[in-house]
Amino acid sequence: MYRYDEFDERFVRDRVRQFRSQVERRLDGSLSDDEFKPLRLKNGLYLQLHAYMLRVAVPYGTLDSRQLRQLALIAEKYDKGYAHFTTRQNLQYNWPKLKDVPDILDLLADVEMHAIQTSGNCIRNVTSDQFAGVAKDEVEDPRVTAELIRQWSSLHPEFVWLPRKFKIAVTGAEHDRAAIKVHDIGIRILRHAETNEVGYEIVVGGGLGRTPMIGKVVRSFLPKAELLAYLEAILRVYNAEGRRDNKFKARVKILVHETGEEEFRARVEAEYAKLNGPTVNAPEGEVERIAAYFAPPAYETLPERSQALETARASDPALDRFVEQNGFAHKVPGYIALTVSLKGIGEVPGDMTDAQMRAFADIAERYSKDELRVTHSQNLVLPHVKQDDVPEVFAALKANGLATANAGLITDIIACPGLDYCALATAKSIPIAQAISKTFADDDRQREIGELPIKISGCINACGHHHVGAIGILGLEKSGVENYQITVGGDASENAALGERVGPGIDADQVPGAVEALVSVYLRERQGSERFVDTVRRAGLDPFKAGFQAFVSGAGQEAAE
């Protein structure tokens, strides 16, 4: 993991002192709310529907036990005893009091954390693959690149006031677990087919929201040493030409679309040619310094498979289901990575109590080389668990309500805070997720259905990533009533696709039944081991539209009777 140097420490502490003064002036009336707004946003503080919300940066989703314990302390002392993990691999507190925020930021600084650039029109938290450094299909650990970008982008003088917020994701694997094609910039580490040199594929112009788009490849291969200069060229073009007159058309995806893929690429290349690369790119020694922080932990030499774990699985069906569903193959023999679901049946997706955080910190410290990860699907990962230790880990997770074996299944639902918290929301998300979760609570049925990511957003801003859900649900307000549109066929992987609507919007209480109807179509239409999204691609939308329409017609008739 990356550790702060003297500059990082001084930089973060200075920001806390500055913001403490700004908060004091807001509280005594010296600053108006309008004057204070841009200052608080630069420190990750939002004003939500009922209270302030503080968004804490978790760069590329990596934490240690000390940091998680501090986050638990803040949740206990300054919030309502819980925190919320987000699709940006960050953490949010939904109930802090304004007067307490500087103290919270000081506590974060004590463990090398902050809330800088988690809001505002700047480069946000750089995200990555939750299995970085342990995945077998990985070319290179993407967190080194993500940290390099974080350092380059932090308070970059040209990019602190962009036309709109800007999001970057990095993956180092063949299978995209970082959703790079729906980011403003997506970066894939790869090997050149002819030279075997490691470099980058650069994707620009992806994004969701009211105008969802899949990103375009602007460079199929960029040498590693040239990365920062090339990113600078992209940001310069966007900063100069991105729209500032209409925030709904201000994202780089709109610029790429309106300019045209070829012309946008040409403008980036022209800007890149103007730059003196060596003055922008990081020196080789600096990259090596950063990379050293991500050296693999001290693994033991172990057999490929653990006989103790196999024996325990044979005698404990719950453990067996957990390992089968939440286990991830580790590149080091004798180890496994475990996804820990924050989606217990009927629970709020992504929420974790302070007690659970403390218990999980203990588990990570003892069994996972003192490291844990936040995923963009609002779960956590233990990346370095010995297979021999899995039964003990499972028992500890189970004792703390964290052993739900549903990673990737229909109850592993992404949901934004929606109208329960967000001032921008037009409908609720959390109760919809809870209702669907309860509908499909049966373990055997979930496993029969298989991989089926459901994603729910409470407004057109798409914080729940509904566009790329195998089943996507968008809540809107229609004539004073919450109304939900349903799409199928979305995919956030390397085969990224946007879902398509299956019919008109429906009422909240109809959503679980509509999902049931779509699942029934899938189970009837699927061939072999096809996933839901594979069946949609092969069979097309028509069977799903017909099934949805039959449900809506039947529900309407039932209501009339």
TORKEKE-237880 format. One record per residue (C-alpha): x, y, z. Coordinates in Angstrom, 2 decimals. Layout:
<rs>
- east, north, up
- X, Y, Z;
...
</rs>
This chain:
<rs>
- east, north, up
- 0.00, 0.00, 0.00;
- 1.08, 3.56, -0.65;
- 2.30, 5.50, 2.41;
- 2.34, 9.27, 2.83;
- 5.64, 11.08, 2.63;
- 6.35, 14.41, 4.36;
- 4.76, 16.37, 1.53;
- 1.52, 14.36, 1.68;
- 1.27, 14.83, 5.44;
- 1.86, 18.58, 5.30;
- -0.47, 19.01, 2.33;
- -3.40, 17.24, 3.99;
- -2.93, 18.90, 7.39;
- -2.82, 22.35, 5.76;
- -6.09, 21.63, 4.00;
- -7.72, 20.61, 7.28;
- -6.56, 23.83, 8.96;
- -7.87, 25.91, 6.08;
- -11.25, 24.20, 6.13;
- -11.55, 24.49, 9.91;
- -11.25, 28.26, 9.50;
- -13.82, 28.23, 6.69;
- -16.29, 26.22, 8.79;
- -15.87, 28.63, 11.71;
- -16.64, 31.56, 9.42;
- -19.71, 29.79, 8.03;
- -20.98, 29.07, 11.54;
- -20.51, 32.67, 12.73;
- -22.13, 34.06, 9.59;
- -18.99, 35.57, 8.04;
- -19.51, 33.31, 5.01;
- -22.88, 32.93, 3.34;
- -24.09, 29.52, 2.21;
- -23.38, 30.46, -1.41;
- -19.84, 31.56, -0.51;
- -19.26, 28.42, 1.55;
- -20.58, 25.94, -1.04;
- -17.52, 25.82, -3.35;
- -15.24, 25.62, -0.30;
- -17.04, 22.64, 1.25;
- -17.29, 20.82, -2.08;
- -13.52, 21.04, -2.45;
- -13.38, 19.08, 0.81;
- -15.93, 16.42, -0.09;
- -18.82, 17.90, 1.89;
- -22.27, 17.87, 0.30;
- -25.59, 19.16, 1.56;
- -28.02, 16.30, 1.07;
- -31.76, 16.05, 1.58;
- -31.70, 15.93, 5.39;
- -28.13, 16.63, 6.45;
- -24.57, 17.10, 5.30;
- -22.78, 14.16, 3.68;
- -19.00, 13.72, 3.79;
- -17.36, 11.62, 1.07;
- -14.00, 10.13, 2.05;
- -11.45, 9.21, -0.63;
- -10.26, 5.60, -0.75;
- -7.78, 5.67, -3.66;
- -8.23, 2.59, -5.89;
- -10.24, 1.07, -3.05;
- -7.31, -0.06, -0.88;
- -7.40, 0.19, 2.93;
- -5.65, -1.34, 5.92;
- -7.05, -2.31, 9.33;
- -5.82, 0.85, 11.04;
- -7.71, 3.01, 8.56;
- -10.90, 0.95, 8.78;
- -10.85, 1.17, 12.59;
- -10.56, 4.95, 12.31;
- -13.49, 5.03, 9.89;
- -15.46, 2.98, 12.44;
- -14.58, 5.45, 15.20;
- -15.83, 8.35, 13.09;
- -19.06, 6.48, 12.30;
- -19.62, 5.82, 15.99;
- -18.69, 9.27, 17.27;
- -19.86, 11.62, 14.53;
- -22.50, 9.73, 12.52;
- -25.29, 7.28, 13.36;
- -23.09, 4.24, 13.84;
- -22.59, 3.24, 10.23;
- -20.98, 4.29, 6.96;
- -21.79, 3.69, 3.31;
- -19.42, 2.27, 0.68;
- -19.98, 3.68, -2.80;
- -19.60, 2.70, -6.45;
- -16.51, 4.97, -6.61;
- -14.76, 2.71, -4.06;
- -15.17, 5.56, -1.55;
- -16.93, 5.81, 1.80;
- -19.66, 8.27, 2.79;
- -20.99, 9.52, 6.12;
- -24.60, 10.61, 5.78;
- -25.17, 12.46, 9.06;
- -22.14, 14.53, 10.16;
- -22.74, 17.92, 11.79;
- -20.98, 20.82, 10.13;
- -19.19, 21.83, 13.34;
- -17.66, 18.35, 13.60;
- -16.35, 18.00, 10.04;
- -12.91, 19.57, 10.71;
- -12.41, 17.14, 13.60;
- -13.40, 14.26, 11.30;
- -10.89, 15.43, 8.70;
- -8.18, 15.59, 11.36;
- -8.96, 12.00, 12.37;
- -8.74, 10.96, 8.72;
- -5.39, 12.71, 8.38;
- -4.12, 10.71, 11.37;
- -4.41, 7.56, 9.22;
- -3.32, 9.05, 5.88;
- -6.81, 9.70, 4.54;
- -8.74, 12.76, 3.37;
- -11.79, 13.94, 1.41;
- -10.02, 16.12, -1.17;
- -11.27, 15.94, -4.78;
- -14.17, 13.65, -3.91;
- -16.50, 16.31, -5.27;
- -16.46, 19.30, -7.58;
- -15.42, 19.71, -11.21;
- -12.04, 18.04, -10.87;
- -10.41, 14.65, -11.36;
- -12.11, 12.42, -8.81;
- -10.88, 9.34, -6.97;
- -9.08, 7.01, -9.40;
- -10.66, 3.55, -9.25;
- -9.31, 0.12, -10.13;
- -9.85, -3.63, -10.07;
- -10.66, -4.88, -6.57;
- -8.47, -7.94, -7.27;
- -5.46, -5.86, -8.33;
- -2.20, -7.60, -7.55;
- -3.75, -11.05, -7.02;
- -5.67, -11.85, -10.23;
- -4.30, -14.57, -12.49;
- -5.38, -12.73, -15.65;
- -3.47, -9.58, -14.71;
- -0.65, -8.15, -16.84;
- 0.46, -5.78, -14.09;
- -0.86, -4.38, -10.81;
- -2.94, -1.36, -11.91;
- -2.70, 0.36, -8.53;
- 0.80, 1.61, -9.33;
- -0.63, 3.46, -12.33;
- -3.65, 4.62, -10.31;
- -1.39, 6.07, -7.60;
- 0.77, 7.79, -10.21;
- -2.36, 9.41, -11.65;
- -3.57, 10.36, -8.18;
- -0.37, 12.20, -7.42;
- -0.30, 13.89, -10.83;
- -3.94, 14.98, -10.65;
- -4.08, 16.20, -7.04;
- -4.57, 19.97, -7.24;
- -3.14, 20.05, -10.76;
- -3.34, 23.79, -11.51;
- -4.96, 23.32, -14.94;
- -7.54, 20.76, -13.88;
- -9.05, 21.90, -10.57;
- -11.93, 23.66, -12.36;
- -12.89, 21.52, -15.32;
- -16.15, 21.90, -17.26;
- -17.51, 18.99, -15.19;
- -16.40, 16.22, -12.84;
- -13.91, 13.77, -14.34;
- -13.51, 10.08, -13.53;
- -10.64, 7.73, -14.38;
- -10.45, 3.95, -13.96;
- -7.51, 1.58, -14.50;
- -7.46, -2.17, -15.04;
- -4.48, -4.45, -15.53;
- -6.44, -7.59, -16.38;
- -7.89, -9.30, -19.41;
- -11.34, -9.26, -17.78;
- -12.43, -5.71, -16.98;
- -13.59, -5.52, -13.36;
- -13.16, -1.72, -13.20;
- -15.80, -0.71, -15.80;
- -13.25, 1.35, -17.73;
- -15.49, 1.80, -20.79;
- -18.02, 3.89, -18.87;
- -15.48, 6.34, -17.45;
- -14.31, 9.69, -18.77;
- -10.94, 8.00, -19.23;
- -10.46, 4.25, -19.02;
- -6.98, 2.74, -19.01;
- -6.18, -0.89, -19.74;
- -2.69, -2.24, -19.14;
- -1.73, -4.68, -21.89;
- 1.18, -6.23, -23.76;
- 1.95, -5.20, -27.31;
- 1.13, -8.11, -29.61;
- 4.44, -7.89, -31.50;
- 7.01, -6.45, -29.09;
- 5.60, -7.84, -25.80;
- 6.16, -4.35, -24.33;
- 3.79, -3.41, -21.52;
- 1.77, -0.28, -22.22;
- -1.72, 1.19, -22.16;
- -4.90, 1.22, -24.17;
- -6.60, 4.59, -23.62;
- -10.38, 4.88, -23.78;
- -12.11, 8.27, -23.62;
- -15.70, 9.48, -23.48;
- -17.54, 6.82, -21.55;
- -20.11, 7.72, -18.93;
- -23.64, 7.15, -17.71;
- -26.11, 9.77, -16.44;
- -28.76, 11.29, -18.69;
- -26.67, 10.61, -21.82;
- -25.05, 7.18, -21.39;
- -22.17, 6.36, -23.74;
- -19.51, 3.70, -24.18;
- -15.98, 5.13, -24.39;
- -13.92, 5.21, -27.60;
- -10.34, 3.97, -27.99;
- -8.13, 6.98, -28.75;
- -4.82, 5.10, -28.45;
- -4.63, 1.34, -28.88;
- -1.11, 1.25, -27.44;
- 0.67, 3.96, -25.46;
- 4.17, 3.31, -24.01;
- 4.07, 3.36, -20.23;
- 6.56, 6.19, -19.88;
- 4.30, 8.53, -21.89;
- 1.14, 8.17, -19.80;
- 0.97, 11.45, -17.89;
- 1.77, 13.59, -20.92;
- -0.95, 11.84, -22.92;
- -3.49, 12.26, -20.13;
- -2.49, 15.91, -19.91;
- -3.18, 16.31, -23.64;
- -6.66, 14.79, -23.25;
- -7.47, 17.01, -20.27;
- -6.20, 20.12, -22.06;
- -8.45, 19.48, -25.05;
- -11.40, 18.88, -22.75;
- -10.66, 21.89, -20.55;
- -10.38, 24.17, -23.57;
- -13.31, 22.85, -25.59;
- -15.71, 21.23, -23.14;
- -18.97, 23.11, -22.65;
- -19.43, 25.30, -19.61;
- -22.77, 26.82, -20.60;
- -24.81, 23.69, -19.88;
- -23.81, 21.26, -17.13;
- -25.88, 18.52, -18.72;
- -23.67, 18.69, -21.81;
- -20.38, 19.41, -20.10;
- -18.88, 15.91, -19.71;
- -16.08, 14.84, -22.04;
- -18.36, 12.17, -23.55;
- -20.44, 14.97, -25.11;
- -17.31, 16.62, -26.52;
- -16.17, 13.32, -28.05;
- -19.64, 12.68, -29.48;
- -20.15, 16.18, -30.93;
- -16.59, 16.49, -32.22;
- -16.51, 12.99, -33.64;
- -14.21, 10.17, -32.62;
- -11.60, 10.72, -35.35;
- -11.48, 14.50, -34.96;
- -11.25, 14.26, -31.16;
- -8.38, 11.81, -31.48;
- -6.62, 14.16, -33.89;
- -6.97, 17.09, -31.50;
- -5.54, 15.05, -28.64;
- -2.61, 13.93, -30.76;
- -1.97, 17.51, -31.87;
- -1.97, 18.72, -28.27;
- 0.25, 15.81, -27.27;
- 2.75, 16.77, -29.96;
- 3.05, 20.25, -28.44;
- 4.01, 18.92, -25.03;
- 7.54, 18.33, -23.91;
- 6.91, 14.81, -22.62;
- 9.93, 14.52, -20.30;
- 8.79, 17.62, -18.39;
- 5.35, 16.08, -17.79;
- 5.93, 12.37, -17.39;
- 7.15, 10.97, -14.09;
- 10.87, 10.14, -13.82;
- 11.62, 6.45, -13.86;
- 12.92, 6.63, -10.31;
- 9.63, 8.09, -9.06;
- 7.62, 5.33, -10.73;
- 9.90, 2.76, -9.13;
- 9.45, 4.44, -5.73;
- 5.68, 4.22, -6.05;
- 5.79, 0.65, -7.35;
- 7.81, -0.44, -4.31;
- 4.83, 0.34, -2.08;
- 2.79, -2.25, -3.98;
- 5.29, -5.08, -3.75;
- 3.53, -8.39, -2.99;
- 3.28, -9.30, 0.69;
- 5.33, -12.15, 2.12;
- 3.44, -15.22, 0.98;
- 4.13, -18.65, 2.38;
- 5.02, -21.56, 0.12;
- 1.88, -23.68, 0.17;
- 0.26, -26.49, -1.85;
- -2.03, -25.42, -4.69;
- -5.09, -26.68, -2.82;
- -5.80, -26.94, 0.89;
- -6.94, -30.33, 2.07;
- -8.16, -28.77, 5.33;
- -10.43, -26.41, 3.41;
- -11.76, -29.19, 1.18;
- -12.59, -31.28, 4.24;
- -14.32, -28.34, 5.94;
- -16.34, -27.57, 2.82;
- -17.49, -31.16, 2.57;
- -18.91, -31.04, 6.10;
- -20.35, -27.49, 6.03;
- -22.73, -26.64, 3.14;
- -22.83, -22.95, 4.13;
- -19.04, -22.68, 3.97;
- -19.04, -24.55, 0.68;
- -21.56, -22.10, -0.83;
- -19.58, -19.13, 0.45;
- -16.29, -20.30, -1.06;
- -17.95, -21.28, -4.34;
- -19.75, -17.97, -4.74;
- -17.51, -15.42, -3.03;
- -14.10, -17.00, -3.60;
- -11.75, -15.66, -6.28;
- -8.78, -17.63, -7.62;
- -5.50, -16.20, -6.36;
- -2.33, -16.22, -8.48;
- -0.28, -17.54, -5.52;
- -0.74, -21.25, -4.70;
- -2.53, -21.94, -1.44;
- -4.21, -18.51, -1.26;
- -7.65, -17.19, -2.16;
- -9.31, -13.77, -2.35;
- -12.75, -13.47, -0.75;
- -15.52, -11.04, -1.62;
- -17.43, -10.00, 1.49;
- -20.93, -8.98, 0.55;
- -22.51, -5.88, 2.09;
- -25.84, -7.04, 0.66;
- -27.41, -9.22, 3.30;
- -31.01, -10.10, 2.50;
- -33.18, -7.04, 3.12;
- -30.24, -4.86, 4.12;
- -29.19, -1.48, 2.70;
- -26.64, -2.12, -0.07;
- -23.18, -0.86, 0.86;
- -23.90, 0.00, 4.49;
- -21.67, -1.24, 7.32;
- -21.96, -0.61, 11.05;
- -19.08, 0.60, 13.17;
- -19.07, -2.76, 14.98;
- -18.85, -4.62, 11.67;
- -16.03, -2.36, 10.50;
- -14.02, -3.05, 13.63;
- -14.59, -6.78, 13.36;
- -13.66, -6.74, 9.70;
- -10.51, -4.77, 10.44;
- -9.50, -7.50, 12.89;
- -10.16, -10.18, 10.25;
- -8.16, -8.32, 7.59;
- -5.26, -7.76, 9.98;
- -5.09, -11.38, 11.09;
- -5.94, -13.24, 7.89;
- -5.36, -10.95, 4.86;
- -1.91, -9.39, 5.29;
- -3.57, -6.36, 6.92;
- -5.20, -5.33, 3.65;
- -8.74, -5.00, 2.32;
- -10.36, -3.57, -0.77;
- -13.56, -1.67, -1.56;
- -15.28, -2.76, -4.78;
- -17.26, -0.60, -7.19;
- -20.19, -2.95, -6.55;
- -20.31, -1.72, -2.91;
- -18.72, -4.79, -1.36;
- -15.36, -5.50, 0.32;
- -12.57, -7.93, -0.51;
- -10.02, -9.81, 1.58;
- -7.27, -10.18, -1.05;
- -4.68, -12.42, 0.65;
- -6.31, -15.25, 2.62;
- -4.61, -18.60, 3.09;
- -6.97, -21.36, 2.02;
- -6.27, -23.14, 5.33;
- -7.66, -20.10, 7.16;
- -10.93, -19.81, 5.21;
- -13.07, -21.79, 7.71;
- -11.95, -19.47, 10.53;
- -12.50, -16.39, 8.38;
- -15.97, -17.61, 7.43;
- -16.87, -18.21, 11.07;
- -15.72, -14.70, 12.02;
- -17.64, -13.14, 9.12;
- -20.75, -15.14, 10.00;
- -20.59, -14.00, 13.63;
- -20.70, -10.41, 12.40;
- -23.41, -10.74, 9.76;
- -20.96, -10.58, 6.85;
- -21.08, -14.09, 5.41;
- -23.79, -13.72, 2.76;
- -22.84, -15.96, -0.18;
- -24.29, -13.88, -3.00;
- -21.41, -12.13, -4.81;
- -22.56, -11.50, -8.37;
- -25.99, -13.04, -7.83;
- -29.39, -11.40, -8.12;
- -29.40, -10.12, -4.51;
- -25.95, -8.52, -4.85;
- -27.64, -5.29, -5.88;
- -26.00, -1.91, -6.49;
- -28.25, 0.94, -5.34;
- -27.66, 4.66, -4.94;
- -28.95, 6.38, -1.77;
- -31.96, 7.66, -3.72;
- -34.73, 9.75, -2.23;
- -33.97, 8.53, 1.29;
- -30.91, 10.82, 1.31;
- -30.13, 12.57, -1.97;
- -31.45, 16.03, -2.80;
- -31.19, 15.26, -6.52;
- -33.13, 12.00, -6.41;
- -36.64, 11.73, -7.82;
- -37.44, 8.25, -6.45;
- -36.32, 5.80, -3.81;
- -33.71, 3.15, -4.53;
- -32.99, 1.47, -1.21;
- -36.52, 0.08, -0.56;
- -36.63, -1.28, -4.12;
- -33.33, -3.10, -3.59;
- -34.55, -4.47, -0.26;
- -37.81, -5.72, -1.78;
- -36.05, -7.48, -4.67;
- -33.54, -8.99, -2.23;
- -36.34, -10.46, -0.12;
- -38.14, -11.76, -3.21;
- -35.09, -13.76, -4.26;
- -33.83, -14.64, -0.78;
- -33.74, -18.41, -1.34;
- -30.09, -19.51, -1.78;
- -30.88, -22.39, -4.13;
- -32.97, -20.19, -6.39;
- -30.26, -17.55, -6.54;
- -27.72, -20.14, -7.60;
- -30.11, -21.56, -10.19;
- -30.46, -18.07, -11.72;
- -26.70, -17.49, -11.62;
- -24.85, -14.27, -12.37;
- -27.33, -11.42, -12.68;
- -26.21, -7.94, -11.59;
- -29.11, -5.62, -10.78;
- -28.33, -1.91, -10.54;
- -30.74, 0.76, -9.30;
- -30.64, 4.55, -9.62;
- -33.03, 7.00, -8.00;
- -32.65, 9.63, -10.72;
- -31.30, 10.23, -14.21;
- -27.79, 10.94, -12.85;
- -27.32, 7.15, -12.69;
- -25.20, 6.91, -9.53;
- -26.45, 3.32, -9.26;
- -25.08, 2.51, -12.75;
- -28.46, 1.21, -13.91;
- -27.52, 1.58, -17.60;
- -24.96, -1.24, -17.28;
- -26.99, -3.58, -15.09;
- -28.03, -6.91, -16.59;
- -31.30, -5.63, -15.19;
- -31.27, -1.87, -14.68;
- -33.89, 0.06, -12.72;
- -34.29, 3.83, -12.98;
- -36.60, 5.63, -10.56;
- -38.25, 8.84, -11.74;
- -41.09, 11.08, -10.62;
- -44.20, 10.98, -12.83;
- -47.22, 13.09, -11.95;
- -46.19, 13.14, -8.30;
- -45.71, 9.36, -8.11;
- -42.49, 7.33, -8.12;
- -42.22, 5.52, -11.44;
- -39.59, 2.93, -12.44;
- -38.20, 2.16, -15.89;
- -36.57, -1.23, -16.43;
- -33.81, -2.12, -18.87;
- -32.10, -5.41, -19.70;
- -28.81, -6.35, -21.32;
- -26.45, -3.84, -19.71;
- -22.85, -4.87, -19.09;
- -19.94, -3.03, -17.41;
- -17.22, -5.50, -18.45;
- -14.83, -5.52, -21.43;
- -17.97, -6.26, -23.50;
- -19.60, -3.08, -22.22;
- -23.18, -2.47, -23.34;
- -26.05, -0.22, -22.38;
- -29.32, -1.83, -21.37;
- -32.51, -1.28, -23.36;
- -35.99, -0.62, -22.01;
- -38.50, -3.43, -21.97;
- -41.60, -1.29, -21.62;
- -43.28, 1.66, -19.90;
- -42.54, 2.73, -16.34;
- -44.26, 0.94, -13.47;
- -45.12, 1.65, -9.84;
- -42.73, 0.81, -7.03;
- -44.76, -2.12, -5.73;
- -44.67, -3.73, -9.18;
- -40.88, -3.80, -9.52;
- -40.16, -7.12, -7.72;
- -42.87, -8.84, -9.78;
- -41.48, -7.36, -12.99;
- -38.02, -8.68, -12.13;
- -39.60, -12.09, -11.44;
- -41.19, -11.99, -14.89;
- -37.89, -11.15, -16.59;
- -36.08, -13.91, -14.69;
- -38.78, -16.38, -15.78;
- -38.19, -15.42, -19.41;
- -34.46, -15.92, -18.93;
- -34.82, -19.36, -17.34;
- -37.11, -20.41, -20.17;
- -34.94, -19.03, -22.97;
- -31.40, -19.69, -21.78;
- -29.25, -22.32, -23.39;
- -26.77, -24.32, -21.36;
- -24.83, -22.20, -18.89;
- -25.69, -18.84, -20.46;
- -25.73, -15.86, -18.13;
- -28.73, -13.52, -18.20;
- -26.86, -10.97, -20.32;
- -25.77, -13.70, -22.78;
- -29.36, -14.80, -23.26;
- -30.48, -11.22, -23.91;
- -27.78, -10.84, -26.57;
- -28.64, -14.11, -28.29;
- -32.43, -14.10, -28.00;
- -32.92, -10.34, -28.36;
- -35.28, -8.05, -26.49;
- -38.58, -9.38, -27.83;
- -39.04, -12.30, -25.38;
- -38.24, -10.02, -22.44;
- -40.54, -7.27, -23.67;
- -43.32, -9.82, -24.09;
- -42.76, -11.23, -20.60;
- -42.69, -7.76, -19.08;
- -45.84, -6.70, -20.93;
- -47.65, -9.85, -19.83;
- -46.75, -9.07, -16.23;
- -47.87, -5.43, -16.50;
- -51.17, -6.45, -18.13;
- -51.77, -9.10, -15.52;
- -50.91, -6.76, -12.67;
- -53.26, -4.14, -14.08;
- -56.09, -6.65, -14.36;
- -55.41, -7.88, -10.83;
- -55.56, -4.30, -9.51;
- -58.83, -3.68, -11.35;
- -60.38, -6.76, -9.81;
</rs>
